[in-house]
Amino acid sequence: IIMEKNEKLKKVQAFISSLGLTAEEVIAYLGKASVESEETGDASVQSEEVVSADVVCPGMYYYSDRTISADILSDKQLSGVVGWVDDSGRHGLVLGLREVRLPWSSDYLVVNLPENADGKENTRLILEVELAEAAKWCVEYDFDGVQFGEAFLASREEWVKIFRNLGAIQEALEKISRCLLKEDYWYWSSSEYDYYDAWAVRPFDGYMSSNSGKLYKYRVRCVWKF
């Protein structure tokens, strides 16, 4: 393995020399590019995370190229509104721009979901079984530049975190004339309660209700992670 590595390094050295460069010049350039990518978030270097804002806050706009801005950018595809951000200010949940009314399951689907699983994992487990309309709609959500399979149905805990930022979310949605959250209505979560019921959450106060029959048609809105 060491001999193979040395042969590769010799080829690299020969290629650098053919360009009229020294190894020191190449190392210095790569070091400078690495620092600049950390400071500017250059998408050409950081392919896994592209966040344009230095600090992300609820109510900011999320675009299909994975950039986030407090401004409405007409030259980009607007995908959603940031609903919650963790303590790092770099990761959180985005709220989709559309919603529907659907049952959690029209067949009283029982999944026996694990305690405290997040919405993405809950949604994956739910869809291993048929007739789960709310979760299915979220996974198949491919509007506004969101990729099929990227979104999911939030857990009850995730909804509570999002609804704490209701004012910022509603203001952002109103500015772009998109569907506001129905503050006094119930929104399905991916969290299951028992055979008949699943957890629903109300935006106005974040109240969680377990007395929500899976056949009821509540509001469904998808989220995804950034």
C-alpha positions as CSV (number, residue, x, y, z in Angstrom):
1,I,0.0,0.0,0.0
2,I,2.9,2.4,0.9
3,M,4.6,1.7,-2.4
4,E,1.4,2.3,-4.4
5,K,0.9,5.6,-2.5
6,N,4.5,6.7,-3.2
7,E,4.0,6.0,-6.9
8,K,0.9,8.2,-7.0
9,L,2.7,11.0,-5.2
10,K,5.6,10.8,-7.7
11,K,3.0,11.2,-10.6
12,V,1.5,14.2,-8.8
13,Q,4.9,15.8,-8.4
14,A,5.7,15.3,-12.0
15,F,2.4,16.8,-13.1
16,I,3.0,19.9,-10.8
17,S,6.5,20.3,-12.3
18,S,5.1,20.1,-15.9
19,L,2.9,23.1,-15.0
20,G,5.9,25.1,-13.9
21,L,4.8,25.1,-10.2
22,T,6.4,24.0,-7.0
23,A,4.9,21.8,-4.3
24,E,5.1,24.7,-1.9
25,E,3.0,27.0,-4.2
26,V,0.3,24.3,-4.6
27,I,0.1,23.8,-0.8
28,A,-0.1,27.5,-0.1
29,Y,-2.9,27.9,-2.7
30,L,-4.9,25.0,-1.3
31,G,-4.6,26.3,2.2
32,K,-5.8,29.8,1.1
33,A,-8.7,28.2,-0.8
34,S,-9.7,26.3,2.3
35,V,-9.8,29.4,4.5
36,E,-11.7,31.4,1.9
37,S,-14.3,28.6,1.6
38,E,-14.9,28.7,5.4
39,E,-15.3,32.5,5.5
40,T,-17.5,32.8,2.4
41,G,-19.4,29.5,2.2
42,D,-18.1,29.1,-1.4
43,A,-20.4,26.4,-3.0
44,S,-17.6,25.2,-5.3
45,V,-15.6,24.0,-2.2
46,Q,-18.3,23.2,0.3
47,S,-20.6,20.9,-1.6
48,E,-22.5,19.5,1.4
49,E,-23.6,22.7,3.0
50,V,-24.6,25.9,1.3
51,V,-25.9,28.6,3.6
52,S,-25.6,32.1,2.4
53,A,-26.6,33.9,5.7
54,D,-24.0,34.1,8.4
55,V,-26.6,33.3,11.0
56,V,-29.9,31.7,10.1
57,C,-33.1,32.7,11.9
58,P,-36.7,31.5,11.7
59,G,-38.7,33.4,9.0
60,M,-35.8,33.5,6.6
61,Y,-36.3,32.1,3.0
62,Y,-34.9,28.8,1.8
63,Y,-34.1,28.5,-1.9
64,S,-33.9,25.4,-4.2
65,D,-30.1,25.8,-4.5
66,R,-29.9,25.4,-0.7
67,T,-29.1,29.0,0.1
68,I,-30.9,30.9,2.8
69,S,-31.6,34.6,2.9
70,A,-33.6,37.2,4.8
71,D,-34.4,38.8,1.5
72,I,-36.8,37.7,-1.3
73,L,-34.5,36.9,-4.2
74,S,-36.4,37.1,-7.5
75,D,-33.6,35.3,-9.5
76,K,-33.9,32.1,-7.3
77,Q,-36.5,29.4,-6.8
78,L,-38.1,29.9,-3.4
79,S,-38.8,26.6,-1.7
80,G,-39.8,27.3,1.9
81,V,-39.5,29.3,5.0
82,V,-37.1,28.5,7.9
83,G,-39.2,27.3,10.8
84,W,-36.7,26.4,13.5
85,V,-32.9,26.7,13.9
86,D,-30.6,24.9,16.4
87,D,-28.1,26.6,18.7
88,S,-25.4,26.6,16.0
89,G,-27.5,28.8,13.8
90,R,-26.5,26.6,10.8
91,H,-29.0,23.7,10.9
92,G,-32.7,23.3,11.4
93,L,-36.1,22.7,9.7
94,V,-37.7,24.3,6.7
95,L,-41.5,24.6,6.3
96,G,-43.0,23.9,2.9
97,L,-45.1,26.6,1.2
98,R,-48.2,24.3,0.5
99,E,-50.5,22.3,2.6
100,V,-53.5,19.9,2.3
101,R,-56.1,18.2,4.4
102,L,-55.7,14.5,4.8
103,P,-56.2,11.7,7.3
104,W,-53.2,10.3,9.1
105,S,-54.4,6.9,7.9
106,S,-57.8,6.0,6.5
107,D,-57.2,2.4,7.6
108,Y,-56.2,3.0,11.2
109,L,-52.7,2.1,10.4
110,V,-50.7,0.9,13.5
111,V,-46.9,1.3,13.3
112,N,-45.8,1.1,16.9
113,L,-43.3,3.9,16.4
114,P,-40.3,4.2,18.8
115,E,-40.4,6.9,21.5
116,N,-38.7,10.2,20.7
117,A,-37.9,9.4,17.1
118,D,-37.7,12.4,14.8
119,G,-40.1,13.1,12.0
120,K,-37.9,11.8,9.2
121,E,-37.4,8.4,10.9
122,N,-41.1,8.3,11.8
123,T,-42.1,9.0,8.3
124,R,-39.8,6.3,6.9
125,L,-41.3,3.7,9.3
126,I,-44.9,4.7,8.6
127,L,-44.4,4.4,4.8
128,E,-43.2,0.8,5.2
129,V,-46.9,0.1,5.6
130,E,-49.7,1.1,3.3
131,L,-52.5,3.7,3.7
132,A,-50.7,6.5,5.5
133,E,-51.9,9.5,3.5
134,A,-50.4,12.3,5.5
135,A,-46.8,10.9,5.6
136,K,-47.1,9.8,1.9
137,W,-48.0,13.3,0.8
138,C,-45.0,14.7,2.6
139,V,-42.5,12.2,1.1
140,E,-43.9,12.7,-2.4
141,Y,-43.8,16.5,-2.1
142,D,-41.9,17.8,-5.1
143,F,-43.1,21.4,-5.4
144,D,-41.1,24.6,-5.6
145,G,-37.8,23.0,-6.3
146,V,-38.0,20.5,-3.4
147,Q,-36.7,17.0,-4.4
148,F,-39.0,14.0,-4.2
149,G,-38.2,12.2,-0.9
150,E,-36.5,15.1,0.8
151,A,-39.5,16.3,2.9
152,F,-41.2,14.4,5.7
153,L,-44.0,14.8,8.3
154,A,-42.7,16.4,11.4
155,S,-42.8,14.7,14.8
156,R,-44.9,16.4,17.6
157,E,-41.8,17.7,19.2
158,E,-40.6,19.2,16.0
159,W,-43.9,21.0,15.4
160,V,-43.8,22.5,18.9
161,K,-40.3,23.9,18.1
162,I,-41.5,25.3,14.8
163,F,-44.7,26.8,16.2
164,R,-42.8,28.7,18.8
165,N,-41.6,30.9,15.9
166,L,-45.1,31.3,14.5
167,G,-45.0,35.1,14.3
168,A,-41.8,35.1,12.1
169,I,-43.1,32.3,9.9
170,Q,-46.5,34.0,9.3
171,E,-44.9,37.3,8.5
172,A,-42.5,35.6,6.0
173,L,-45.3,33.7,4.3
174,E,-47.5,36.8,4.1
175,K,-44.7,38.8,2.4
176,I,-44.6,36.3,-0.5
177,S,-48.4,35.8,-0.5
178,R,-48.2,32.1,0.3
179,C,-50.5,29.9,2.4
180,L,-50.3,31.0,6.0
181,L,-50.5,28.4,8.8
182,K,-54.0,28.0,10.1
183,E,-53.4,29.0,13.7
184,D,-56.5,27.5,15.3
185,Y,-56.4,24.2,13.3
186,W,-54.8,20.9,14.0
187,Y,-51.7,19.8,12.1
188,W,-50.9,16.1,11.9
189,S,-47.5,15.0,13.3
190,S,-45.8,11.8,12.5
191,S,-46.0,10.7,16.1
192,E,-48.4,7.9,16.9
193,Y,-50.5,7.6,20.1
194,D,-52.3,4.3,19.9
195,Y,-54.3,2.1,17.6
196,Y,-56.9,4.8,16.9
197,D,-55.1,8.0,17.5
198,A,-52.0,10.0,16.4
199,W,-50.7,13.3,17.8
200,A,-51.8,16.6,16.3
201,V,-50.4,20.0,17.2
202,R,-52.1,23.4,17.1
203,P,-49.9,26.4,15.8
204,F,-51.5,29.0,18.0
205,D,-50.2,27.7,21.3
206,G,-48.2,24.5,20.4
207,Y,-50.8,22.4,22.2
208,M,-50.5,18.7,21.5
209,S,-53.6,16.5,21.3
210,S,-53.6,12.7,21.5
211,N,-57.3,12.5,21.1
212,S,-57.0,12.7,17.3
213,G,-58.5,9.8,15.4
214,K,-56.3,8.7,12.5
215,L,-59.3,9.0,10.2
216,Y,-59.8,12.7,10.8
217,K,-58.7,15.0,8.0
218,Y,-56.4,17.5,9.6
219,R,-53.9,20.0,8.0
220,V,-50.8,18.4,6.5
221,R,-47.6,20.5,5.9
222,C,-44.2,19.0,5.2
223,V,-40.8,20.0,6.5
224,W,-37.2,19.1,5.7
225,K,-33.8,19.5,7.2
226,F,-31.0,21.9,6.3
